[in-house]
Amino acid sequence: MPKNLVIVESPSKSKTIGKYLGKDYKVVSSKGHIRDLATTGPYGLGVDIEHGFKPNYVPIKGKGNVIKELKKDVKDSDMVYLASDPDREGEAIAWHLKDALGIKNNHYKRVLFHEITHDKVLDAIKHPTVIDDNLVKSQETRRILDRIIGFRLSKLLQSKIGAKSAGRVQSVALKLIVDREREIDKFVPEEYWTITAVFPEYEAVLFKYKNDDIELKSESDANHVLEALGDTYVVESVEKKEKAKKSKFPFITSTLQQEASTKLGFPAKKTMSLAQKLYEGIDLGEETVGLITYMRTDSTRLSDEFIGSAKKYIEENYGKNYVGFVKQGKKKENVQDAHEAIRPTSVLRTPEKVKPYLKSDEFKLYSLIYKRALASLMADAKVNQTTIVFDNHDYKFKTTGQVLIFDGYLKVYKDYETSEDKILPEIHDREECITTNVSSEQHFTKPPSRYTEAKLIKELEELGIGRPSTYAKIIDTIKERNYVEIVDKKFKPTEMGIVTTDKLQEFFSDLINVEYTRDMEEDLDKVAEGKEVWNELLSKFYQLFEPRVKNAFSDMEKKAPEQTGEVCPECGSPLVIRNGRYGEFVACSNYPTCKYIKKEKPEEVVIMDCPECDGKIIEKKTRKGKVFYGCNHYPKCKFASWDKPVPGKCPECGSYLVEKNGKIKCSSCSYEESQSLR
């Protein structure tokens, strides 16, 4: 029996790592978190506020067998390696595993796999560390904060206006979208005009009168200029200069989500799911290996090892003049720099080499990550830019052109970033150019645009709200809650989104805002650094928050439920639409005096005759909406099946047949029809 136990989060990661470590190690998966806060105690918070915000943790539903198996594995091992993901949440998972499984301090080691490759995994095992208690406390504090705010505000909004939820970061993100919509609604377009002189090979646009910028606010302004112009345009200046077009930094979590959104059309949730698979390991035939480094990071740093191999690859494949300098980014305040930027684990695993082993979208994302990391270490592209200014009776016109003279990093990144040539003819100072083709055009200023997913992520990052690893979840939540709708790939707040934001601002404007949320993130960072006491931070927050919640429960006006136009058959009061745990339902407005609820009998979908009685098999749903198949004579007949029954009997055992994974199979034995679905 292996004496070393390695616990990771993901089953697919456990398979990859297990192949590297060999027979002396048993690698198992916790399948993510195994515990969470209970929903007991005051307000169902699972937190003992009166005794220093002590959390009460319970096993996550469905994880009982996982915990039982892990405890057995721990008991049978000499050393346990806790190898959950190398970030704050992973650190918290490692602590929960240690605590829940009863692992003693001398019986465990903490290992961090920043990339899932043979050498790096073995190196991490050789250089273990211990759980960082400050990181755990920081993540625990974040979880308690989110639980308190989420539960208290969600309950408030559900009872008052029928909104589904609120959250510490979610509600601030929604406020940004609502504020932008109000800017758009208030925007008053302003008229302006442009004048363009058209020559055979180029166009020149009016931009100054004498030495002053010119604004044409009406057609009469434009006509006045047109009347003053002659046919001759004299070249006043020709400026030529070489300009560098610099490559961008390698990806961090937020920039990957933005670029994948704009260039590949991937939602943030999809991007992170694909990146997780690329990190955990891909079967390449001869080996299973992680193709990228850990994808939750806010650092643009690259390892010396990768820089060296990448520069050698660039020189050998493109030439010495394509090798660039390592960019030194300005360190932002909140950057943790715990691990590298997102990059390929080997520069030799080019997208073309691994393409046969990847699904289409996995290949697209890997190509983007690979080429961005490589391009970040390549030389700048260079362009010759020419700017020509013409004079016509003191009215100045300008045209600009450029020619790419060295493609530099665009050699590999051209699919995602173009540099178009616009070549101007050779023109000299004081040269006269003639045209009668001059046009004026009316324009109107445009309001600020709504947020795309990429722009919202960029805004959240720049404002210091949330963390890159949470952006996908934030966006997913406001979509699911019906607080926003997508119009032309942009976020537009729904009526419920606007009402929710307005009510929160009415009672919690000093807490649900950019500044407070950013400051809280900084305080959580201080907890991670050991510079702030976690429960003192929570106490300070709660003393500010809870009185406002109680005030809101007392003073927030309750939205009247929408009437259906029907009357209650029991008391004659109007029937209204209410929101419940499982969605909307119709009930009497005279509740609690009258407790009538309208029963919406679903239309029966008959599948076939019941194989056990003279009833019919119909499609049913559990309370949580999961489809199953049962007899309409229930409870007299208790036939039920998760798989869809089909007519006929098994020729081998006589049991009923079901449709499963696109085939007809027996519900009892191993019989399977040789042909596909009938």
Backbone hydrogen bonds, N-H to C=O, Kabsch-Sander energy under -0.5 kcal/mol:
donor,donor_aa,acceptor,acceptor_aa,energy
4,N,24,D,-1.3
5,L,79,M,-2.9
6,V,26,K,-3.0
7,I,81,Y,-2.8
8,V,6,V,-0.6
8,V,28,V,-2.6
14,S,10,S,-1.9
15,K,11,P,-1.6
16,T,12,S,-1.7
17,I,13,K,-2.7
18,G,14,S,-2.2
19,K,15,K,-1.3
20,Y,16,T,-0.9
20,Y,17,I,-0.6
21,L,17,I,-2.0
22,G,18,G,-1.4
25,Y,22,G,-1.5
26,K,4,N,-3.0
27,V,25,Y,-0.5
28,V,6,V,-2.8
28,V,26,K,-0.6
30,S,8,V,-2.7
31,K,9,E,-1.0
32,G,9,E,-0.8
36,D,58,V,-2.3
38,A,56,N,-2.9
44,G,41,G,-2.5
45,L,42,P,-1.6
46,G,40,T,-2.2
48,D,54,K,-3.2
49,I,47,V,-1.4
51,H,48,D,-1.0
52,G,49,I,-0.7
53,F,48,D,-1.1
54,K,48,D,-1.4
54,K,51,H,-0.6
56,N,46,G,-2.8
57,Y,55,P,-0.6
58,V,36,D,-2.7
60,I,34,I,-2.4
63,K,60,I,-2.5
67,I,63,K,-2.6
68,K,64,G,-2.3
69,E,65,N,-2.5
70,L,66,V,-2.4
71,K,67,I,-2.5
72,K,68,K,-1.6
73,D,69,E,-2.3
74,V,70,L,-2.7
75,K,71,K,-2.2
76,D,72,K,-1.6
77,S,74,V,-1.3
78,D,3,K,-2.8
79,M,3,K,-1.7
80,V,107,H,-1.9
81,Y,5,L,-3.8
81,Y,79,M,-0.5
82,L,80,V,-0.7
82,L,109,K,-3.0
83,A,7,I,-2.9
83,A,81,Y,-0.8
87,D,85,D,-1.9
91,E,87,D,-2.4
92,A,88,R,-2.2
93,I,89,E,-2.3
94,A,90,G,-2.3
95,W,91,E,-2.0
96,H,92,A,-2.5
97,L,93,I,-2.5
98,K,94,A,-2.3
99,D,95,W,-2.8
100,A,96,H,-3.2
101,L,97,L,-2.2
102,G,99,D,-0.7
103,I,98,K,-2.3
107,H,104,K,-1.9
108,Y,105,N,-0.8
109,K,80,V,-2.3
110,R,129,T,-2.9
111,V,82,L,-2.0
111,V,109,K,-0.5
113,F,111,V,-0.5
114,H,112,L,-0.9
116,I,279,Y,-0.5
117,T,115,E,-1.3
121,V,117,T,-2.6
122,L,118,H,-2.1
123,D,119,D,-2.2
124,A,120,K,-2.2
125,I,121,V,-2.0
126,K,122,L,-1.6
127,H,123,D,-1.1
129,T,110,R,-3.4
133,D,131,I,-1.0
136,V,132,D,-2.0
137,K,133,D,-2.7
138,S,134,N,-2.3
139,Q,135,L,-2.3
140,E,136,V,-2.8
141,T,137,K,-2.7
142,R,138,S,-2.1
143,R,139,Q,-2.3
144,I,140,E,-2.4
145,L,141,T,-2.8
146,D,142,R,-2.6
147,R,143,R,-2.2
148,I,144,I,-2.8
149,I,145,L,-2.8
150,G,146,D,-2.5
151,F,147,R,-2.8
152,R,148,I,-2.2
153,L,149,I,-2.3
154,S,150,G,-2.0
155,K,151,F,-2.1
156,L,152,R,-1.8
157,L,153,L,-2.7
158,Q,154,S,-2.7
159,S,155,K,-2.0
160,K,156,L,-1.8
161,I,157,L,-2.4
162,G,157,L,-1.3
163,A,157,L,-1.2
171,S,167,G,-1.7
173,A,169,V,-2.5
174,L,170,Q,-2.2
175,K,171,S,-1.8
176,L,172,V,-1.9
177,I,173,A,-1.5
178,V,174,L,-2.5
179,D,175,K,-3.1
180,R,176,L,-2.1
181,E,177,I,-1.9
182,R,178,V,-1.9
183,E,179,D,-1.9
184,I,180,R,-2.0
185,D,181,E,-2.3
186,K,182,R,-2.1
187,F,183,E,-1.0
192,Y,443,H,-2.4
193,W,216,L,-2.6
194,T,441,E,-2.1
196,T,439,S,-2.6
197,A,204,A,-3.0
198,V,196,T,-0.6
198,V,437,N,-3.0
199,F,197,A,-0.6
199,F,202,Y,-2.7
204,A,197,A,-2.6
205,V,398,K,-2.4
206,L,195,I,-2.5
207,F,396,K,-2.6
208,K,396,K,-1.4
209,Y,212,D,-2.8
210,K,394,D,-3.5
212,D,209,Y,-2.2
214,I,207,F,-1.2
217,K,215,E,-0.7
222,A,218,S,-1.8
223,N,219,E,-2.8
224,H,220,S,-2.1
225,V,221,D,-1.5
226,L,222,A,-2.3
227,E,223,N,-2.3
228,A,224,H,-1.0
228,A,225,V,-0.6
229,L,225,V,-1.1
233,Y,433,C,-3.2
234,V,232,T,-0.5
234,V,391,D,-2.4
235,V,431,E,-2.9
236,E,234,V,-0.6
236,E,389,V,-2.8
237,S,389,V,-1.5
239,E,387,T,-2.8
240,K,238,V,-0.6
241,K,385,Q,-2.3
243,K,383,V,-3.0
245,K,381,A,-3.3
246,K,244,A,-0.7
251,F,342,I,-0.6
253,T,297,T,-2.5
256,L,252,I,-2.3
257,Q,253,T,-2.1
258,Q,254,S,-2.2
259,E,255,T,-2.7
260,A,256,L,-2.6
261,S,257,Q,-1.4
262,T,258,Q,-2.4
263,K,259,E,-2.9
264,L,259,E,-0.6
264,L,260,A,-1.0
265,G,260,A,-0.5
265,G,261,S,-0.7
266,F,260,A,-2.3
271,T,267,P,-2.4
272,M,268,A,-2.3
273,S,269,K,-1.8
274,L,270,K,-2.6
275,A,271,T,-2.5
276,Q,272,M,-2.1
277,K,273,S,-1.5
278,L,274,L,-2.1
279,Y,275,A,-2.2
280,E,276,Q,-2.5
281,G,277,K,-1.7
282,I,289,V,-2.7
284,L,282,I,-0.7
284,L,287,E,-3.3
286,E,284,L,-1.5
289,V,282,I,-2.1
289,V,287,E,-0.5
290,G,116,I,-3.8
291,L,278,L,-2.8
292,I,278,L,-1.0
293,T,343,R,-2.3
294,Y,114,H,-2.3
297,T,295,M,-0.7
307,I,303,S,-2.5
308,G,304,D,-2.5
309,S,305,E,-2.0
310,A,306,F,-2.9
311,K,307,I,-2.5
312,K,308,G,-1.8
313,Y,309,S,-2.1
314,I,310,A,-2.7
315,E,311,K,-2.4
316,E,312,K,-2.3
317,N,313,Y,-2.1
318,Y,314,I,-2.9
319,G,314,I,-1.1
319,G,315,E,-0.7
322,Y,319,G,-1.7
323,V,320,K,-1.5
324,G,377,L,-2.5
329,G,327,K,-0.7
331,K,329,G,-0.6
335,V,332,K,-1.0
341,A,301,R,-3.0
342,I,251,F,-2.9
343,R,341,A,-0.5
345,T,291,L,-2.2
349,R,346,S,-1.3
350,T,348,L,-1.7
354,V,350,T,-1.7
355,K,351,P,-1.3
357,Y,354,V,-1.9
358,L,355,K,-1.6
363,F,359,K,-2.7
364,K,360,S,-2.0
365,L,361,D,-2.2
366,Y,362,E,-2.6
367,S,363,F,-2.6
368,L,364,K,-1.8
369,I,365,L,-2.4
370,Y,366,Y,-3.1
371,K,367,S,-2.6
372,R,368,L,-2.0
373,A,369,I,-2.2
374,L,370,Y,-2.4
375,A,371,K,-2.7
376,S,372,R,-1.8
377,L,374,L,-1.4
378,M,375,A,-1.8
379,A,322,Y,-2.2
381,A,245,K,-2.3
382,K,406,F,-2.8
383,V,243,K,-2.5
384,N,403,V,-2.7
385,Q,241,K,-3.0
385,Q,383,V,-0.7
386,T,401,G,-2.9
387,T,239,E,-2.6
388,I,399,T,-2.6
389,V,237,S,-2.3
390,F,397,F,-2.9
391,D,234,V,-2.9
392,N,395,Y,-2.1
395,Y,392,N,-1.6
396,K,208,K,-2.7
396,K,394,D,-0.5
397,F,390,F,-2.2
398,K,205,V,-2.2
399,T,388,I,-2.1
401,G,386,T,-2.5
402,Q,422,K,-1.0
403,V,384,N,-1.9
405,I,382,K,-2.4
405,I,403,V,-0.5
406,F,382,K,-1.7
409,Y,379,A,-1.7
410,L,407,D,-2.4
411,K,408,G,-1.9
412,V,409,Y,-1.6
413,Y,409,Y,-1.8
414,K,410,L,-1.3
416,Y,413,Y,-1.6
417,E,413,Y,-1.1
422,K,402,Q,-3.0
427,I,425,P,-0.6
430,R,235,V,-2.7
431,E,428,H,-1.8
433,C,233,Y,-2.8
435,T,231,D,-2.1
438,V,436,T,-1.5
439,S,196,T,-2.5
441,E,194,T,-2.3
443,H,192,Y,-3.1
445,T,190,E,-2.5
456,L,452,T,-2.3
457,I,453,E,-2.1
458,K,454,A,-2.2
459,E,455,K,-2.3
460,L,456,L,-2.6
461,E,457,I,-2.4
462,E,458,K,-2.6
463,L,459,E,-2.2
464,G,460,L,-0.7
464,G,461,E,-0.9
465,I,460,L,-2.6
470,T,467,R,-2.7
471,Y,467,R,-0.8
471,Y,468,P,-0.8
474,I,470,T,-2.5
475,I,471,Y,-2.4
476,D,472,A,-2.2
477,T,473,K,-2.4
478,I,474,I,-2.0
479,K,475,I,-1.4
480,E,476,D,-2.6
481,R,477,T,-2.4
482,N,479,K,-1.6
483,Y,478,I,-1.8
484,V,478,I,-1.0
485,E,492,K,-2.8
487,V,485,E,-0.7
487,V,490,K,-2.9
490,K,487,V,-1.1
491,F,451,Y,-3.0
492,K,485,E,-2.7
494,T,483,Y,-2.1
498,I,494,T,-2.2
499,V,495,E,-2.6
500,T,496,M,-2.5
501,T,497,G,-2.0
502,D,498,I,-2.6
503,K,499,V,-2.5
504,L,500,T,-2.1
505,Q,501,T,-2.4
506,E,502,D,-1.8
507,F,503,K,-1.3
508,F,504,L,-3.1
509,S,505,Q,-0.7
511,L,508,F,-1.7
512,I,508,F,-3.2
513,N,511,L,-1.3
517,T,513,N,-1.9
518,R,514,V,-2.6
519,D,515,E,-2.6
520,M,516,Y,-2.1
521,E,517,T,-1.8
522,E,518,R,-1.9
523,D,519,D,-2.1
524,L,520,M,-2.4
525,D,521,E,-1.9
526,K,522,E,-1.7
527,V,523,D,-1.8
528,A,524,L,-1.9
529,E,525,D,-1.5
530,G,527,V,-1.3
531,K,526,K,-3.0
532,E,526,K,-0.9
537,L,533,V,-1.9
538,L,534,W,-1.8
539,S,535,N,-2.2
540,K,536,E,-2.3
541,F,537,L,-2.0
542,Y,538,L,-3.0
543,Q,539,S,-2.2
544,L,540,K,-0.8
544,L,541,F,-0.8
545,F,541,F,-2.5
546,E,542,Y,-2.3
548,R,544,L,-0.6
548,R,545,F,-0.6
549,V,545,F,-1.7
550,K,546,E,-2.4
551,N,547,P,-2.1
552,A,548,R,-2.2
553,F,549,V,-2.6
554,S,550,K,-1.6
555,D,551,N,-3.0
556,M,552,A,-2.6
559,K,160,K,-3.7
562,E,577,I,-0.5
564,T,575,L,-2.4
565,G,575,L,-0.5
568,C,573,S,-3.6
572,G,568,C,-1.9
575,L,566,E,-2.5
576,V,587,A,-3.0
577,I,562,E,-2.8
578,R,576,V,-0.6
578,R,585,F,-3.2
580,G,583,G,-2.4
583,G,580,G,-1.6
585,F,578,R,-2.4
587,A,576,V,-2.4
588,C,596,Y,-2.1
589,S,574,P,-2.1
591,Y,588,C,-0.9
593,T,590,N,-1.1
594,C,590,N,-1.7
598,K,586,V,-2.4
600,E,598,K,-0.7
601,K,599,K,-1.0
606,V,604,E,-0.8
607,I,617,I,-3.6
608,M,617,I,-0.9
610,C,615,G,-2.6
617,I,608,M,-3.3
618,I,616,K,-0.5
618,I,630,G,-3.0
619,E,605,V,-1.6
620,K,628,F,-3.1
622,T,626,K,-2.4
625,G,622,T,-1.9
628,F,620,K,-2.1
629,Y,641,S,-2.7
630,G,618,I,-2.0
631,C,639,F,-1.4
632,N,616,K,-2.2
634,Y,631,C,-1.3
636,K,633,H,-1.6
637,C,633,H,-0.9
641,S,629,Y,-2.5
644,K,659,E,-0.7
646,V,657,L,-2.2
650,C,655,S,-3.0
654,G,650,C,-1.9
657,L,646,V,-0.7
657,L,648,G,-1.0
658,V,665,K,-3.0
659,E,644,K,-3.0
660,K,658,V,-0.6
660,K,663,K,-3.0
663,K,660,K,-1.5
665,K,658,V,-2.7
665,K,663,K,-0.6
666,C,671,Y,-2.2
667,S,656,Y,-2.0
673,E,664,I,-2.4
677,L,662,G,-1.0
